[in-house]
Amino acid sequence: MSEFRVQHADKLIRRAKVEAKVGNVSLAWKFLESAHIFSQPYAGLHMYVHWEMCLLAYEERNYREVFG
């Protein structure tokens, strides 16, 4: 797995968490969507991004997204 991809995806996820914490949920989703696309060639990294998306959806009580 490319170290660059791992670091970049991690950076996007960290930014998403910061934005969600300050209430910019739509921007948080944009960062996670970018991480999602970027991580697709690597199953483990991709699943980690899905996990983070699931956590954000759960925090928002967006159960449709959680179970989707």
Residue pairs with C-beta under 8 A, 6 or more apart in sequence:
1 42
1 44
1 45
2 42
5 38
5 39
5 41
5 42
5 45
6 45
8 38
9 35
9 38
9 39
9 45
9 48
9 49
12 31
12 32
12 34
12 35
12 38
13 31
13 32
13 35
13 48
13 49
13 52
15 28
15 31
16 27
16 28
16 29
16 31
16 32
16 35
16 52
16 56
17 28
17 52
19 25
19 27
19 28
19 31
20 28
20 56
20 59
25 56
25 60
28 56
29 56
32 49
32 52
32 53
32 56
35 49
35 52
36 46
36 49
36 50
36 53
39 45
39 46
39 48
39 49
40 46
53 65
54 65
54 66
57 63
57 65
57 66
58 66
